[in-house]
Amino acid sequence: MYVEHLHLPRSFAFCRVWGSNEEHDLHVHDCLEIGIVLKNELEYRFNDQTYLGQPGDVFICRPFEPHWSFAQTERPFECILVLFTPSAVKKIPDGNQLLQPFYTAQGLQPLIPAGTIYAQTIKQAAESAMKAQEQGADKWVTRQYMHLIDILLQVNQYAKKSQSIDNLKLPPTEIAEVVGYLLDHYQKPIDVETLSRQTGMGRTMFFKDFRMLTGLSPNEFLNRLRVQCAMDLLRSTKESVLELAYASGFQSLSSFNKQFKRYTGQSPREYRKRD
């Protein structure tokens, strides 16, 4: 498994991808990703789960979740990848709430089937976004951004619907509210113990339910968000490592360096110098 560093020209990008009979190593990367299969079959694997993607299927790849793809036959596949960073939705009202399905370990499978209205709407939006770019339409970047928001809304609606249909046992709404709070405030000092008390839940139950929802402890979740923010700043600014460590929510350079290397396998300076 390796960490792939994707170089986005801005905080989001739509990419048309073709391939045949090619296997990609199990890998993780720092972007959030949505894959829409357009032609033939494409196999996706997420850790120990494997899905055979058909045309119209949509796959949700969470940041730092290992995934792998493989074209099983010699027929070339075609898909559209939607890649974005958390900063892409930072300036829109309740934008960070659109990211919740990408940080949820329970209640949403990676596959949104082609037969659902959600996948169909996502496919239509992605194709329109690619068409605007490929034809050089007027204000095509703005058009793509509008399609990105529409796609994220569809993912959120599907997430809520699938949780209801599957009758999954989900943690209390207080935990989802904490996740939303962390998404909105991760760049500021946060006392997880205080958050725990504010939910009115016992500490043990709070940590248990938080891990049930996200697959991580609150501190792990917080550090992951902050590392992602730092990656974005390393790509897009010339701020010093110390400055962007504080801007990302870390309280010390040593803590930042430790967490950054834990999640990426590189130091911040090595990450910035990559080609």
C-alpha positions as CSV (number, residue, x, y, z in Angstrom):
1,M,0.0,0.0,0.0
2,Y,1.3,3.5,-0.8
3,V,0.2,7.1,-0.5
4,E,-0.6,8.8,-3.8
5,H,-0.3,12.5,-3.9
6,L,-2.7,14.0,-6.4
7,H,-1.9,17.4,-7.8
8,L,-5.1,19.4,-8.3
9,P,-5.0,22.7,-10.2
10,R,-7.6,24.0,-7.7
11,S,-9.5,22.6,-4.8
12,F,-11.5,20.3,-7.1
13,A,-11.2,18.6,-10.5
14,F,-13.2,16.5,-12.9
15,C,-11.1,13.9,-14.8
16,R,-12.0,11.5,-17.6
17,V,-10.1,8.3,-17.3
18,W,-9.6,5.4,-19.6
19,G,-7.8,2.1,-19.1
20,S,-7.7,-1.6,-19.9
21,N,-6.4,-4.7,-18.2
22,E,-4.5,-2.6,-15.8
23,E,-4.2,-3.2,-12.1
24,H,-3.4,-0.4,-9.6
25,D,-1.8,-1.1,-6.2
26,L,-3.8,-0.7,-3.1
27,H,-3.3,2.9,-2.3
28,V,-4.5,5.9,-0.3
29,H,-4.4,9.5,-1.2
30,D,-5.2,12.8,0.4
31,C,-8.1,13.9,-1.8
32,L,-11.8,12.9,-1.5
33,E,-12.9,11.0,-4.5
34,I,-16.0,10.0,-6.4
35,G,-15.7,7.6,-9.3
36,I,-18.5,7.2,-11.9
37,V,-18.2,4.2,-14.3
38,L,-19.2,5.1,-17.8
39,K,-18.2,2.2,-20.0
40,N,-17.6,-1.5,-19.4
41,E,-16.6,-3.0,-16.0
42,L,-14.2,-1.7,-13.4
43,E,-13.4,-3.6,-10.2
44,Y,-13.0,-1.6,-7.0
45,R,-11.6,-3.0,-3.8
46,F,-11.7,-1.2,-0.4
47,N,-9.6,-3.1,2.1
48,D,-11.2,-6.5,2.1
49,Q,-14.4,-5.6,0.2
50,T,-14.5,-6.0,-3.6
51,Y,-17.2,-4.5,-5.9
52,L,-17.6,-5.1,-9.7
53,G,-18.5,-1.7,-11.0
54,Q,-21.0,-1.5,-13.9
55,P,-21.7,1.5,-16.2
56,G,-23.6,4.1,-14.1
57,D,-22.3,2.8,-10.8
58,V,-20.8,5.5,-8.4
59,F,-18.1,4.8,-5.9
60,I,-17.3,6.9,-2.9
61,C,-13.6,6.8,-1.9
62,R,-13.0,8.3,1.5
63,P,-9.8,10.1,2.2
64,F,-7.0,7.9,3.6
65,E,-9.2,4.8,2.9
66,P,-7.1,2.2,1.0
67,H,-8.7,1.4,-2.4
68,W,-7.7,-0.3,-5.6
69,S,-9.1,-0.6,-9.1
70,F,-8.7,-3.2,-11.9
71,A,-10.2,-3.7,-15.3
72,Q,-11.1,-7.4,-15.5
73,T,-11.3,-7.7,-19.2
74,E,-9.5,-6.4,-22.3
75,R,-12.4,-4.1,-23.0
76,P,-11.3,-0.6,-22.1
77,F,-13.2,1.1,-19.3
78,E,-14.1,4.7,-19.1
79,C,-14.9,6.6,-16.0
80,I,-15.0,10.1,-14.6
81,L,-13.2,10.9,-11.3
82,V,-14.3,13.8,-9.2
83,L,-11.4,14.8,-6.9
84,F,-11.7,17.5,-4.3
85,T,-10.3,18.7,-0.9
86,P,-12.3,19.8,2.1
87,S,-11.5,23.4,1.3
88,A,-13.7,23.2,-1.9
89,V,-16.9,23.6,0.2
90,K,-15.5,25.7,2.9
91,K,-17.1,29.0,1.8
92,I,-20.7,27.8,1.1
93,P,-23.4,27.7,3.8
94,D,-23.2,24.5,5.7
95,G,-20.6,23.3,3.2
96,N,-18.7,21.2,5.6
97,Q,-21.8,19.1,6.3
98,L,-21.6,17.9,2.8
99,L,-18.4,16.1,3.7
100,Q,-19.9,13.9,6.4
101,P,-20.5,10.8,4.3
102,F,-16.8,10.8,3.4
103,Y,-15.9,10.5,7.1
104,T,-18.5,8.0,8.2
105,A,-17.5,4.4,8.7
106,Q,-21.1,3.1,9.3
107,G,-24.2,3.5,7.3
108,L,-22.9,4.1,3.8
109,Q,-21.3,1.5,1.5
110,P,-18.8,2.7,-1.1
111,L,-21.1,1.8,-4.0
112,I,-24.1,3.8,-5.1
113,P,-25.8,1.5,-7.6
114,A,-26.5,2.7,-11.1
115,G,-30.2,1.9,-10.8
116,T,-30.8,4.6,-8.1
117,I,-31.9,8.1,-8.9
118,Y,-28.9,9.4,-6.9
119,A,-26.3,7.6,-9.1
120,Q,-28.2,8.7,-12.3
121,T,-28.2,12.3,-11.2
122,I,-24.5,12.2,-10.2
123,K,-23.6,10.6,-13.6
124,Q,-25.5,13.3,-15.4
125,A,-23.9,16.1,-13.4
126,A,-20.4,14.6,-13.9
127,E,-20.9,14.3,-17.6
128,S,-22.1,17.9,-17.9
129,A,-19.1,19.1,-15.9
130,M,-16.7,17.2,-18.2
131,K,-18.5,18.5,-21.3
132,A,-18.2,22.1,-20.1
133,Q,-14.4,21.6,-19.6
134,E,-13.7,19.8,-22.8
135,Q,-15.7,22.2,-24.9
136,G,-14.2,25.2,-23.1
137,A,-17.7,26.6,-22.3
138,D,-18.0,30.1,-20.9
139,K,-17.2,30.1,-17.1
140,W,-16.7,26.3,-17.2
141,V,-14.9,26.3,-13.8
142,T,-17.9,27.9,-12.2
143,R,-20.2,25.4,-14.0
144,Q,-18.1,22.5,-12.7
145,Y,-18.3,23.9,-9.2
146,M,-22.1,24.0,-9.4
147,H,-22.1,20.4,-10.6
148,L,-19.8,19.4,-7.7
149,I,-22.2,20.8,-5.1
150,D,-25.1,19.0,-6.8
151,I,-23.1,15.7,-6.7
152,L,-22.3,16.1,-3.0
153,L,-26.0,16.8,-2.3
154,Q,-26.9,13.6,-4.0
155,V,-24.4,11.7,-2.1
156,N,-25.8,13.1,1.2
157,Q,-29.3,12.3,0.2
158,Y,-28.4,8.8,-0.7
159,A,-26.5,8.4,2.6
160,K,-29.6,9.4,4.6
161,K,-31.9,7.2,2.5
162,S,-29.7,4.1,2.7
163,Q,-29.4,4.4,6.4
164,S,-33.2,4.4,6.7
165,I,-33.7,1.5,4.2
166,D,-31.0,-0.7,5.8
167,N,-32.3,0.0,9.3
168,L,-28.7,0.2,10.5
169,K,-28.0,0.8,14.1
170,L,-26.5,4.2,14.1
171,P,-25.1,6.2,17.0
172,P,-27.2,9.0,18.6
173,T,-27.6,12.2,16.7
174,E,-25.4,14.0,19.2
175,I,-22.4,12.1,17.7
176,A,-23.3,13.3,14.1
177,E,-23.5,16.8,15.6
178,V,-20.0,16.5,17.1
179,V,-18.7,15.3,13.7
180,G,-20.3,18.4,12.1
181,Y,-18.7,20.6,14.8
182,L,-15.3,19.1,14.2
183,L,-15.6,19.6,10.4
184,D,-16.4,23.3,11.0
185,H,-13.9,24.0,13.8
186,Y,-10.9,21.6,13.3
187,Q,-8.6,24.6,12.6
188,K,-9.2,25.9,16.1
189,P,-8.2,24.5,19.5
190,I,-10.7,21.8,20.5
191,D,-11.0,19.9,23.8
192,V,-12.5,16.6,23.0
193,E,-13.2,15.9,26.7
194,T,-15.4,19.0,26.8
195,L,-17.2,18.0,23.7
196,S,-17.9,14.6,25.3
197,R,-19.4,16.2,28.4
198,Q,-21.5,18.6,26.3
199,T,-23.3,15.7,24.6
200,G,-24.6,14.6,27.9
201,M,-23.3,11.1,27.2
202,G,-20.9,9.2,29.4
203,R,-17.3,9.4,28.3
204,T,-17.0,5.7,27.4
205,M,-20.3,5.7,25.4
206,F,-19.3,8.9,23.6
207,F,-16.0,7.4,22.5
208,K,-17.6,4.1,21.5
209,D,-20.3,5.7,19.5
210,F,-17.9,8.1,17.8
211,R,-15.8,5.2,16.6
212,M,-18.9,3.4,15.5
213,L,-19.8,6.3,13.3
214,T,-16.4,7.3,11.9
215,G,-14.2,4.3,12.5
216,L,-11.8,6.6,14.4
217,S,-11.4,8.0,17.9
218,P,-12.3,11.7,18.1
219,N,-8.6,12.7,18.3
220,E,-7.7,10.5,15.3
221,F,-10.6,12.1,13.4
222,L,-9.4,15.6,14.3
223,N,-5.8,14.9,13.4
224,R,-6.8,13.4,10.0
225,L,-8.8,16.6,9.2
226,R,-5.9,18.8,10.2
227,V,-3.4,16.8,8.2
228,Q,-5.6,17.1,5.1
229,C,-5.8,20.9,5.7
230,A,-2.0,21.0,6.0
231,M,-1.6,19.0,2.7
232,D,-3.8,21.6,1.0
233,L,-1.8,24.5,2.3
234,L,1.5,22.8,1.4
235,R,0.3,22.4,-2.2
236,S,-1.2,25.8,-2.6
237,T,0.8,28.2,-0.4
238,K,4.4,29.1,0.4
239,E,3.7,29.5,4.1
240,S,6.4,28.1,6.4
241,V,5.8,24.7,7.9
242,L,5.3,26.3,11.3
243,E,2.8,28.8,10.0
244,L,0.7,26.2,8.2
245,A,0.9,23.8,11.2
246,Y,-0.9,26.4,13.4
247,A,-3.2,27.3,10.5
248,S,-4.3,23.7,10.3
249,G,-5.1,23.5,14.0
250,F,-2.0,21.9,15.5
251,Q,-0.7,23.4,18.7
252,S,2.9,22.5,18.2
253,L,5.3,21.8,15.4
254,S,6.4,18.5,16.9
255,S,2.8,17.2,17.1
256,F,2.2,18.3,13.5
257,N,5.3,16.6,12.2
258,K,4.4,13.4,14.0
259,Q,0.8,13.2,12.8
260,F,1.7,14.3,9.3
261,K,4.2,11.5,8.9
262,R,1.9,9.0,10.5
263,Y,-0.8,9.6,7.9
264,T,1.4,10.2,4.8
265,G,4.7,8.4,5.5
266,Q,6.5,11.7,4.7
267,S,7.6,14.8,6.6
268,P,5.8,18.0,5.6
269,R,9.0,19.3,3.8
270,E,9.3,16.0,1.9
271,Y,5.7,16.3,0.8
272,R,6.2,19.9,-0.4
273,K,9.3,19.0,-2.4
274,R,7.7,16.0,-4.2
275,D,7.4,16.1,-8.0
